[in-house]
Amino acid sequence: MKELKKYFLLFLGMATILTACSSDDGIENPTEPPNPTSVDVTVQNFMWQAMNLWYFWQGEVPNLADNRFATDAEYTEYLQGFSNPESFYFNELLFSEDRFSFLNEDYRVLVQNFAGVSKSNGLEFGLVKFADSEDVFGYVQYIIPNSDAASKPIARGDIFIGVDGQQLTTSNFSDLLFGDNDTYILNMADIDAGTVTANNIEVSLTKQEGLVENPVFITDSFEINGNKIGYLMYNRFTNEFDEDLNDAFGTLKTAGVTDLVLDFRYNPGGSVNTSRLLSSMIYGTNTSDLYIRQRWNDKIQAQLSSEQLEDFFAATTGAGTPINTLNLSKVYILVTNGSASSSELVINGLNPYIDVVLIGETTRGKNEFSITMVDDSANNFIYSDTREGAINPDNDWAIQPLVGRNENSAGFFDYTSGFTPDIALEEDLANLGVLGDVNEPLLARAIQEITGVTTKRDFTVQLPAKMMTFSKMYSPLKDNMFLDKDIRLEVQQ
């Protein structure tokens, strides 16, 4: 019989995958849920099936092995041993070196966060552990415009030590700041001679449903000593705002910017394609220059051609708008340990082509991408906004597992320890400065490097902001890097 070829659309991240189910799963009728007699394992079955096919480390996790179960009955009995889907996912299905796969019990919340929509009071902050204590204090990094926090007497650099009269600690900060309490009162503090001291000021904040954050936070340019310097603070790779990002570069281009300071210090990642567009806005629109190459698990990798795996610099946005590029040969990027995933992807993707100067702290070290998976077996568990009616109505869970890595045009991808700054400079809690102001320490240090003019300014950090964690790590999106790309997966029968 003549070999038949079927072509299926693989739309990763926020779209559609249509592929044929194969015998890779090692059990009969793999898309049919088991029929448990005691524990409802609908969610666990979905998780195992999706992870067995797509998980990057599927071959390294014994419980996900294709030959793990000899019969459907053995498989069902295994799933019935786990009544809690969350613990099943984290304890049974993840590779020991996986730091970033996560889940959400409601896929709708996760999808909204990918679009920059969340339930939030608009306060973005870092948390720091007191030395020799389990007590914690927070410092305000920035405030989202048009949020509840934007209407309250609280600003960047402010310090808080408690919530509703309770001192923040390593064991209670999650419940107090990120729990179900939509309204809470922050107990504020001052820094005096390096000591954090309560000041009896209270600020009440309320979380809003559907708060939208435009990640293009600040766009500005300065002429200093004959240098036209652009500054862009970009706080999340959210593809719904790609046109805004391109407009920002249009503003910088019109201003005649010849040097760019890109501020990623609070950017934990997001869309892979947006990182490609942003990199094109910096470097150029040569569509024959390779930006990144994907690397999947063996099941998926074997079915994809090099053409399908490769992403090149872009000449237009997804809406067809010409890219506003600065055509730079050097870029200065401000980073902290909160800079992750797609932020690091920009650094890695640009490195073979231009001089990337990092100022700040070592980045987080997240080099894997993920896709959103829901209980839609006919679509191989990949979320599609056009198929919400096909998602199992008895299972709202979504998982966001790591499914691959991106390497740059030189083949480099191993930055799990993060990128080390060329110029080390921590944020100073005693002098955080105003974001976008030329005297803000990290921006001032970048300007000094660009102009070559050494001033008498002392960049010594008095009270380093050593983040234990920060607020964006407690949103459903976290520090995720998700792949949003159309490719054709050829399945031969």
LOVEXDREN-21627 format. One record per residue (C-alpha): residue number from 1; z, x, y; chain. Coordinates in steps of 0.05 Angstrom, whole numbers. Example, Ala and Ser with C-alpha at 12.3 -4.5 7.8 and 13.67 -1.06 7.14 Angstrom:
BEGIN
+-----+--------+--------+--------+--------+
| num |     up |   east |  north | chaine |
+-----+--------+--------+--------+--------+
|   1 |    156 |    246 |    -90 |      A |
|   2 |    143 |    273 |    -21 |      A |
+-----+--------+--------+--------+--------+
END
This chain:
BEGIN
+-----+--------+--------+--------+--------+
| num |     up |   east |  north | chaine |
+-----+--------+--------+--------+--------+
|   1 |      0 |      0 |      0 |      A |
|   2 |    -16 |     25 |     69 |      A |
|   3 |     44 |     52 |    106 |      A |
|   4 |     68 |      3 |    159 |      A |
|   5 |     98 |     24 |    224 |      A |
|   6 |    142 |    -21 |    266 |      A |
|   7 |    162 |     -5 |    337 |      A |
|   8 |    228 |    -28 |    364 |      A |
|   9 |    257 |    -24 |    434 |      A |
|  10 |    319 |     18 |    441 |      A |
|  11 |    353 |      3 |    507 |      A |
|  12 |    417 |     40 |    511 |      A |
|  13 |    479 |     26 |    553 |      A |
|  14 |    466 |    -40 |    589 |      A |
|  15 |    406 |    -67 |    550 |      A |
|  16 |    375 |    -79 |    483 |      A |
|  17 |    368 |    -43 |    416 |      A |
|  18 |    324 |    -74 |    363 |      A |
|  19 |    323 |    -33 |    300 |      A |
|  20 |    319 |    -48 |    227 |      A |
|  21 |    382 |    -43 |    185 |      A |
|  22 |    375 |      9 |    132 |      A |
|  23 |    413 |     27 |     69 |      A |
|  24 |    449 |     82 |    108 |      A |
|  25 |    513 |     41 |    109 |      A |
|  26 |    524 |     50 |     35 |      A |
|  27 |    545 |    -22 |     23 |      A |
|  28 |    504 |    -83 |      5 |      A |
|  29 |    484 |   -131 |     61 |      A |
|  30 |    518 |    -89 |    115 |      A |
|  31 |    510 |   -138 |    172 |      A |
|  32 |    545 |   -194 |    134 |      A |
|  33 |    619 |   -197 |    151 |      A |
|  34 |    668 |   -196 |     93 |      A |
|  35 |    704 |   -259 |     72 |      A |
|  36 |    777 |   -238 |     76 |      A |
|  37 |    831 |   -281 |     44 |      A |
|  38 |    891 |   -257 |     85 |      A |
|  39 |    874 |   -216 |    147 |      A |
|  40 |    817 |   -236 |    193 |      A |
|  41 |    775 |   -172 |    195 |      A |
|  42 |    718 |   -198 |    238 |      A |
|  43 |    732 |   -146 |    292 |      A |
|  44 |    746 |    -89 |    244 |      A |
|  45 |    681 |   -103 |    207 |      A |
|  46 |    641 |   -100 |    271 |      A |
|  47 |    674 |    -35 |    291 |      A |
|  48 |    662 |     -1 |    225 |      A |
|  49 |    589 |    -22 |    221 |      A |
|  50 |    573 |     -1 |    292 |      A |
|  51 |    609 |     66 |    285 |      A |
|  52 |    577 |     82 |    218 |      A |
|  53 |    508 |     76 |    248 |      A |
|  54 |    516 |    104 |    319 |      A |
|  55 |    578 |    148 |    325 |      A |
|  56 |    562 |    219 |    343 |      A |
|  57 |    612 |    248 |    293 |      A |
|  58 |    597 |    197 |    238 |      A |
|  59 |    585 |    253 |    188 |      A |
|  60 |    652 |    285 |    205 |      A |
|  61 |    695 |    223 |    194 |      A |
|  62 |    710 |    209 |    120 |      A |
|  63 |    724 |    135 |    132 |      A |
|  64 |    654 |    127 |    162 |      A |
|  65 |    618 |    161 |    104 |      A |
|  66 |    557 |    123 |     78 |      A |
|  67 |    586 |    127 |      7 |      A |
|  68 |    658 |    111 |     27 |      A |
|  69 |    658 |     44 |    -10 |      A |
|  70 |    627 |     29 |    -78 |      A |
|  71 |    629 |    -47 |    -70 |      A |
|  72 |    636 |   -101 |    -17 |      A |
|  73 |    703 |   -119 |    -47 |      A |
|  74 |    729 |    -48 |    -38 |      A |
|  75 |    704 |    -48 |     34 |      A |
|  76 |    737 |   -116 |     49 |      A |
|  77 |    803 |    -93 |     18 |      A |
|  78 |    801 |    -31 |     62 |      A |
|  79 |    790 |    -71 |    126 |      A |
|  80 |    846 |   -120 |    107 |      A |
|  81 |    895 |    -62 |    110 |      A |
|  82 |    890 |    -61 |    186 |      A |
|  83 |    913 |   -122 |    225 |      A |
|  84 |    908 |    -88 |    293 |      A |
|  85 |    836 |    -74 |    315 |      A |
|  86 |    856 |    -24 |    368 |      A |
|  87 |    897 |     19 |    321 |      A |
|  88 |    842 |     13 |    269 |      A |
|  89 |    791 |     40 |    318 |      A |
|  90 |    833 |     98 |    344 |      A |
|  91 |    868 |    118 |    280 |      A |
|  92 |    814 |    107 |    227 |      A |
|  93 |    746 |    114 |    259 |      A |
|  94 |    750 |    169 |    312 |      A |
|  95 |    738 |    243 |    302 |      A |
|  96 |    798 |    287 |    316 |      A |
|  97 |    763 |    322 |    374 |      A |
|  98 |    740 |    257 |    407 |      A |
|  99 |    778 |    251 |    473 |      A |
| 100 |    738 |    197 |    507 |      A |
| 101 |    715 |    139 |    463 |      A |
| 102 |    750 |     75 |    483 |      A |
| 103 |    747 |     -1 |    476 |      A |
| 104 |    763 |    -66 |    511 |      A |
| 105 |    784 |   -132 |    481 |      A |
| 106 |    737 |   -169 |    528 |      A |
| 107 |    666 |   -142 |    535 |      A |
| 108 |    655 |   -181 |    599 |      A |
| 109 |    707 |   -139 |    636 |      A |
| 110 |    674 |    -75 |    612 |      A |
| 111 |    605 |    -98 |    634 |      A |
| 112 |    629 |   -118 |    703 |      A |
| 113 |    660 |    -50 |    712 |      A |
| 114 |    594 |    -16 |    697 |      A |
| 115 |    566 |    -56 |    755 |      A |
| 116 |    622 |    -32 |    801 |      A |
| 117 |    660 |    -97 |    797 |      A |
| 118 |    734 |    -97 |    778 |      A |
| 119 |    801 |   -129 |    789 |      A |
| 120 |    834 |    -83 |    838 |      A |
| 121 |    876 |    -79 |    901 |      A |
| 122 |    830 |    -24 |    927 |      A |
| 123 |    880 |     33 |    924 |      A |
| 124 |    854 |     96 |    890 |      A |
| 125 |    908 |    147 |    877 |      A |
| 126 |    930 |    207 |    837 |      A |
| 127 |    995 |    214 |    799 |      A |
| 128 |   1036 |    278 |    797 |      A |
| 129 |   1096 |    295 |    753 |      A |
| 130 |   1157 |    324 |    787 |      A |
| 131 |   1175 |    393 |    762 |      A |
| 132 |   1228 |    394 |    707 |      A |
| 133 |   1231 |    318 |    706 |      A |
| 134 |   1198 |    258 |    675 |      A |
| 135 |   1195 |    225 |    744 |      A |
| 136 |   1126 |    214 |    775 |      A |
| 137 |   1100 |    203 |    845 |      A |
| 138 |   1033 |    180 |    871 |      A |
| 139 |    989 |    201 |    929 |      A |
| 140 |    934 |    160 |    960 |      A |
| 141 |    864 |    190 |    952 |      A |
| 142 |    824 |    137 |    987 |      A |
| 143 |    820 |     62 |    998 |      A |
| 144 |    762 |     17 |    980 |      A |
| 145 |    734 |    -20 |   1041 |      A |
| 146 |    744 |    -96 |   1044 |      A |
| 147 |    801 |    -93 |    993 |      A |
| 148 |    872 |   -117 |    999 |      A |
| 149 |    896 |    -45 |   1010 |      A |
| 150 |    847 |    -38 |   1067 |      A |
| 151 |    886 |    -92 |   1105 |      A |
| 152 |    954 |    -60 |   1092 |      A |
| 153 |    991 |     -3 |   1127 |      A |
| 154 |    973 |     50 |   1076 |      A |
| 155 |    924 |    108 |   1080 |      A |
| 156 |    900 |    172 |   1048 |      A |
| 157 |    955 |    222 |   1039 |      A |
| 158 |   1011 |    171 |   1036 |      A |
| 159 |   1063 |    182 |    981 |      A |
| 160 |   1097 |    131 |    936 |      A |
| 161 |   1151 |    142 |    884 |      A |
| 162 |   1167 |     72 |    858 |      A |
| 163 |   1142 |      2 |    844 |      A |
| 164 |   1185 |    -59 |    856 |      A |
| 165 |   1246 |    -14 |    865 |      A |
| 166 |   1237 |     24 |    800 |      A |
| 167 |   1225 |     99 |    801 |      A |
| 168 |   1158 |    116 |    769 |      A |
| 169 |   1165 |    157 |    706 |      A |
| 170 |   1118 |    183 |    652 |      A |
| 171 |   1138 |    125 |    607 |      A |
| 172 |   1134 |     66 |    657 |      A |
| 173 |   1079 |     82 |    707 |      A |
| 174 |   1025 |     50 |    664 |      A |
| 175 |   1061 |    -17 |    660 |      A |
| 176 |   1084 |    -17 |    732 |      A |
| 177 |   1017 |      3 |    764 |      A |
| 178 |    965 |    -21 |    714 |      A |
| 179 |   1000 |    -78 |    678 |      A |
| 180 |    991 |   -153 |    686 |      A |
| 181 |   1028 |   -156 |    752 |      A |
| 182 |    974 |   -174 |    802 |      A |
| 183 |   1021 |   -163 |    860 |      A |
| 184 |   1071 |   -106 |    866 |      A |
| 185 |   1109 |    -70 |    920 |      A |
| 186 |   1102 |      5 |    929 |      A |
| 187 |   1164 |     44 |    949 |      A |
| 188 |   1138 |     97 |    997 |      A |
| 189 |   1162 |    168 |   1010 |      A |
| 190 |   1152 |    228 |   1056 |      A |
| 191 |   1141 |    301 |   1042 |      A |
| 192 |   1190 |    344 |   1081 |      A |
| 193 |   1193 |    419 |   1071 |      A |
| 194 |   1159 |    412 |   1003 |      A |
| 195 |   1207 |    357 |    980 |      A |
| 196 |   1187 |    285 |    966 |      A |
| 197 |   1239 |    238 |    996 |      A |
| 198 |   1243 |    162 |    997 |      A |
| 199 |   1234 |    132 |   1066 |      A |
| 200 |   1252 |     59 |   1053 |      A |
| 201 |   1182 |     35 |   1072 |      A |
| 202 |   1151 |    -17 |   1026 |      A |
| 203 |   1078 |    -38 |   1019 |      A |
| 204 |   1058 |   -100 |    981 |      A |
| 205 |    990 |    -99 |    947 |      A |
| 206 |    952 |   -153 |    909 |      A |
| 207 |    895 |   -143 |    860 |      A |
| 208 |    831 |   -181 |    874 |      A |
| 209 |    783 |   -209 |    822 |      A |
| 210 |    712 |   -185 |    830 |      A |
| 211 |    724 |   -128 |    879 |      A |
| 212 |    659 |    -89 |    888 |      A |
| 213 |    661 |    -15 |    905 |      A |
| 214 |    599 |     17 |    935 |      A |
| 215 |    604 |     89 |    908 |      A |
| 216 |    566 |    117 |    967 |      A |
| 217 |    630 |    126 |   1006 |      A |
| 218 |    613 |    173 |   1063 |      A |
| 219 |    546 |    199 |   1089 |      A |
| 220 |    547 |    246 |   1149 |      A |
| 221 |    515 |    309 |   1178 |      A |
| 222 |    540 |    364 |   1224 |      A |
| 223 |    507 |    419 |   1263 |      A |
| 224 |    551 |    481 |   1260 |      A |
| 225 |    530 |    550 |   1283 |      A |
| 226 |    457 |    531 |   1276 |      A |
| 227 |    465 |    502 |   1207 |      A |
| 228 |    448 |    429 |   1195 |      A |
| 229 |    498 |    410 |   1141 |      A |
| 230 |    498 |    344 |   1104 |      A |
| 231 |    559 |    313 |   1071 |      A |
| 232 |    559 |    259 |   1018 |      A |
| 233 |    620 |    232 |    983 |      A |
| 234 |    599 |    196 |    920 |      A |
| 235 |    654 |    164 |    878 |      A |
| 236 |    621 |    134 |    816 |      A |
| 237 |    552 |    135 |    783 |      A |
| 238 |    538 |     61 |    788 |      A |
| 239 |    465 |     43 |    778 |      A |
| 240 |    469 |    -21 |    818 |      A |
| 241 |    476 |     22 |    880 |      A |
| 242 |    418 |     70 |    866 |      A |
| 243 |    380 |     44 |    927 |      A |
| 244 |    440 |     55 |    971 |      A |
| 245 |    444 |    126 |    945 |      A |
| 246 |    371 |    138 |    959 |      A |
| 247 |    380 |    109 |   1029 |      A |
| 248 |    437 |    158 |   1041 |      A |
| 249 |    392 |    216 |   1024 |      A |
| 250 |    339 |    186 |   1069 |      A |
| 251 |    390 |    189 |   1126 |      A |
| 252 |    405 |    262 |   1110 |      A |
| 253 |    332 |    279 |   1106 |      A |
| 254 |    317 |    246 |   1173 |      A |
| 255 |    374 |    286 |   1203 |      A |
| 256 |    340 |    350 |   1181 |      A |
| 257 |    395 |    372 |   1134 |      A |
| 258 |    383 |    442 |   1104 |      A |
| 259 |    450 |    449 |   1068 |      A |
| 260 |    487 |    396 |   1028 |      A |
| 261 |    560 |    388 |   1010 |      A |
| 262 |    566 |    337 |    953 |      A |
| 263 |    636 |    310 |    943 |      A |
| 264 |    651 |    293 |    870 |      A |
| 265 |    726 |    305 |    872 |      A |
| 266 |    744 |    233 |    851 |      A |
| 267 |    681 |    217 |    813 |      A |
| 268 |    695 |    206 |    738 |      A |
| 269 |    623 |    191 |    719 |      A |
| 270 |    579 |    132 |    698 |      A |
| 271 |    504 |    122 |    691 |      A |
| 272 |    463 |    180 |    662 |      A |
| 273 |    400 |    155 |    696 |      A |
| 274 |    435 |    153 |    764 |      A |
| 275 |    454 |    226 |    753 |      A |
| 276 |    380 |    241 |    742 |      A |
| 277 |    361 |    205 |    806 |      A |
| 278 |    415 |    240 |    846 |      A |
| 279 |    395 |    308 |    820 |      A |
| 280 |    323 |    293 |    839 |      A |
| 281 |    346 |    275 |    910 |      A |
| 282 |    377 |    344 |    914 |      A |
| 283 |    327 |    388 |    878 |      A |
| 284 |    260 |    354 |    880 |      A |
| 285 |    213 |    304 |    848 |      A |
| 286 |    174 |    349 |    801 |      A |
| 287 |    168 |    303 |    741 |      A |
| 288 |    146 |    360 |    696 |      A |
| 289 |    213 |    395 |    702 |      A |
| 290 |    262 |    377 |    647 |      A |
| 291 |    329 |    351 |    670 |      A |
| 292 |    366 |    338 |    605 |      A |
| 293 |    354 |    329 |    530 |      A |
| 294 |    393 |    281 |    486 |      A |
| 295 |    426 |    301 |    420 |      A |
| 296 |    447 |    244 |    372 |      A |
| 297 |    476 |    241 |    302 |      A |
| 298 |    430 |    258 |    245 |      A |
| 299 |    412 |    185 |    230 |      A |
| 300 |    386 |    172 |    300 |      A |
| 301 |    361 |    242 |    318 |      A |
| 302 |    313 |    243 |    259 |      A |
| 303 |    277 |    181 |    284 |      A |
| 304 |    265 |    205 |    356 |      A |
| 305 |    210 |    250 |    381 |      A |
| 306 |    221 |    305 |    432 |      A |
| 307 |    185 |    262 |    482 |      A |
| 308 |    235 |    206 |    471 |      A |
| 309 |    295 |    253 |    476 |      A |
| 310 |    276 |    286 |    541 |      A |
| 311 |    289 |    263 |    612 |      A |
| 312 |    252 |    294 |    671 |      A |
| 313 |    267 |    295 |    745 |      A |
| 314 |    245 |    230 |    778 |      A |
| 315 |    196 |    214 |    834 |      A |
| 316 |    219 |    142 |    843 |      A |
| 317 |    281 |     99 |    833 |      A |
| 318 |    284 |     45 |    780 |      A |
| 319 |    260 |     -4 |    833 |      A |
| 320 |    199 |     40 |    847 |      A |
| 321 |    224 |     67 |    914 |      A |
| 322 |    201 |    139 |    927 |      A |
| 323 |    258 |    188 |    920 |      A |
| 324 |    284 |    217 |    985 |      A |
| 325 |    293 |    290 |    965 |      A |
| 326 |    320 |    348 |   1005 |      A |
| 327 |    284 |    400 |    961 |      A |
| 328 |    344 |    446 |    963 |      A |
| 329 |    352 |    514 |    929 |      A |
| 330 |    428 |    512 |    934 |      A |
| 331 |    480 |    457 |    934 |      A |
| 332 |    556 |    459 |    946 |      A |
| 333 |    596 |    411 |    903 |      A |
| 334 |    670 |    394 |    914 |      A |
| 335 |    706 |    382 |    848 |      A |
| 336 |    774 |    370 |    817 |      A |
| 337 |    798 |    357 |    746 |      A |
| 338 |    780 |    284 |    761 |      A |
| 339 |    705 |    303 |    765 |      A |
| 340 |    676 |    285 |    697 |      A |
| 341 |    617 |    264 |    654 |      A |
| 342 |    558 |    246 |    699 |      A |
| 343 |    587 |    289 |    754 |      A |
| 344 |    586 |    348 |    706 |      A |
| 345 |    518 |    327 |    682 |      A |
| 346 |    490 |    337 |    752 |      A |
| 347 |    521 |    406 |    753 |      A |
| 348 |    493 |    425 |    685 |      A |
| 349 |    425 |    393 |    697 |      A |
| 350 |    415 |    429 |    763 |      A |
| 351 |    441 |    497 |    741 |      A |
| 352 |    375 |    523 |    712 |      A |
| 353 |    338 |    507 |    776 |      A |
| 354 |    382 |    518 |    836 |      A |
| 355 |    446 |    554 |    857 |      A |
| 356 |    504 |    506 |    846 |      A |
| 357 |    567 |    529 |    883 |      A |
| 358 |    631 |    494 |    859 |      A |
| 359 |    690 |    490 |    905 |      A |
| 360 |    757 |    462 |    882 |      A |
| 361 |    787 |    459 |    812 |      A |
| 362 |    760 |    463 |    741 |      A |
| 363 |    725 |    399 |    722 |      A |
| 364 |    747 |    353 |    665 |      A |
| 365 |    698 |    375 |    611 |      A |
| 366 |    665 |    312 |    585 |      A |
| 367 |    595 |    325 |    558 |      A |
| 368 |    583 |    265 |    513 |      A |
| 369 |    550 |    199 |    529 |      A |
| 370 |    565 |    130 |    502 |      A |
| 371 |    536 |     61 |    494 |      A |
| 372 |    568 |     -8 |    497 |      A |
| 373 |    574 |    -43 |    430 |      A |
| 374 |    590 |   -116 |    416 |      A |
| 375 |    589 |   -161 |    355 |      A |
| 376 |    514 |   -175 |    355 |      A |
| 377 |    492 |   -150 |    287 |      A |
| 378 |    420 |   -174 |    296 |      A |
| 379 |    415 |   -127 |    355 |      A |
| 380 |    449 |    -70 |    318 |      A |
| 381 |    513 |    -83 |    357 |      A |
| 382 |    485 |    -59 |    424 |      A |
| 383 |    503 |   -101 |    484 |      A |
| 384 |    446 |   -135 |    521 |      A |
| 385 |    456 |   -180 |    581 |      A |
| 386 |    398 |   -222 |    554 |      A |
| 387 |    433 |   -234 |    487 |      A |
| 388 |    503 |   -256 |    507 |      A |
| 389 |    491 |   -321 |    471 |      A |
| 390 |    480 |   -282 |    406 |      A |
| 391 |    547 |   -246 |    409 |      A |
| 392 |    595 |   -272 |    356 |      A |
| 393 |    636 |   -325 |    395 |      A |
| 394 |    697 |   -308 |    352 |      A |
| 395 |    697 |   -235 |    374 |      A |
| 396 |    699 |   -214 |    447 |      A |
| 397 |    716 |   -141 |    432 |      A |
| 398 |    672 |    -85 |    457 |      A |
| 399 |    675 |    -12 |    437 |      A |
| 400 |    649 |     46 |    478 |      A |
| 401 |    641 |    104 |    428 |      A |
| 402 |    611 |    171 |    442 |      A |
| 403 |    542 |    172 |    410 |      A |
| 404 |    510 |    236 |    435 |      A |
| 405 |    509 |    297 |    481 |      A |
| 406 |    462 |    319 |    536 |      A |
| 407 |    439 |    391 |    542 |      A |
| 408 |    402 |    420 |    602 |      A |
| 409 |    333 |    452 |    602 |      A |
| 410 |    363 |    518 |    580 |      A |
| 411 |    396 |    484 |    520 |      A |
| 412 |    467 |    490 |    547 |      A |
| 413 |    516 |    434 |    533 |      A |
| 414 |    583 |    467 |    514 |      A |
| 415 |    627 |    453 |    574 |      A |
| 416 |    684 |    417 |    540 |      A |
| 417 |    732 |    462 |    578 |      A |
| 418 |    701 |    441 |    643 |      A |
| 419 |    663 |    479 |    697 |      A |
| 420 |    704 |    533 |    731 |      A |
| 421 |    698 |    533 |    808 |      A |
| 422 |    664 |    591 |    843 |      A |
| 423 |    715 |    582 |    898 |      A |
| 424 |    782 |    558 |    874 |      A |
| 425 |    819 |    512 |    922 |      A |
| 426 |    866 |    456 |    903 |      A |
| 427 |    879 |    395 |    945 |      A |
| 428 |    943 |    404 |    986 |      A |
| 429 |    991 |    345 |    988 |      A |
| 430 |   1020 |    374 |   1052 |      A |
| 431 |    951 |    372 |   1083 |      A |
| 432 |    901 |    327 |   1047 |      A |
| 433 |    861 |    318 |   1111 |      A |
| 434 |    813 |    262 |   1129 |      A |
| 435 |    753 |    254 |   1082 |      A |
| 436 |    688 |    272 |   1116 |      A |
| 437 |    723 |    309 |   1173 |      A |
| 438 |    700 |    381 |   1183 |      A |
| 439 |    773 |    403 |   1183 |      A |
| 440 |    789 |    372 |   1115 |      A |
| 441 |    806 |    434 |   1073 |      A |
| 442 |    754 |    430 |   1017 |      A |
| 443 |    698 |    411 |   1065 |      A |
| 444 |    720 |    463 |   1115 |      A |
| 445 |    718 |    516 |   1060 |      A |
| 446 |    647 |    495 |   1041 |      A |
| 447 |    625 |    498 |   1113 |      A |
| 448 |    654 |    568 |   1119 |      A |
| 449 |    614 |    588 |   1057 |      A |
| 450 |    550 |    558 |   1085 |      A |
| 451 |    555 |    588 |   1155 |      A |
| 452 |    583 |    655 |   1133 |      A |
| 453 |    631 |    651 |   1191 |      A |
| 454 |    701 |    671 |   1171 |      A |
| 455 |    754 |    640 |   1215 |      A |
| 456 |    828 |    654 |   1221 |      A |
| 457 |    843 |    590 |   1184 |      A |
| 458 |    892 |    598 |   1126 |      A |
| 459 |    871 |    559 |   1064 |      A |
| 460 |    937 |    573 |   1028 |      A |
| 461 |    959 |    510 |    990 |      A |
| 462 |   1031 |    492 |   1003 |      A |
| 463 |   1039 |    434 |    955 |      A |
| 464 |    982 |    431 |    904 |      A |
| 465 |    961 |    361 |    881 |      A |
| 466 |    965 |    375 |    807 |      A |
| 467 |    942 |    308 |    780 |      A |
| 468 |    973 |    285 |    715 |      A |
| 469 |    923 |    227 |    717 |      A |
| 470 |    891 |    182 |    769 |      A |
| 471 |    877 |    108 |    780 |      A |
| 472 |    805 |    108 |    757 |      A |
| 473 |    827 |    129 |    688 |      A |
| 474 |    859 |     60 |    680 |      A |
| 475 |    798 |     19 |    696 |      A |
| 476 |    758 |     -5 |    636 |      A |
| 477 |    702 |     43 |    655 |      A |
| 478 |    748 |    104 |    657 |      A |
| 479 |    710 |    170 |    656 |      A |
| 480 |    653 |    143 |    615 |      A |
| 481 |    582 |    170 |    617 |      A |
| 482 |    535 |    116 |    591 |      A |
| 483 |    462 |    122 |    573 |      A |
| 484 |    417 |     70 |    606 |      A |
| 485 |    347 |     87 |    583 |      A |
| 486 |    287 |     54 |    549 |      A |
| 487 |    261 |     93 |    489 |      A |
| 488 |    219 |     72 |    429 |      A |
| 489 |    250 |     81 |    361 |      A |
| 490 |    198 |     85 |    306 |      A |
| 491 |    221 |     59 |    239 |      A |
| 492 |    175 |     70 |    179 |      A |
| 493 |    175 |     23 |    120 |      A |
+-----+--------+--------+--------+--------+
END
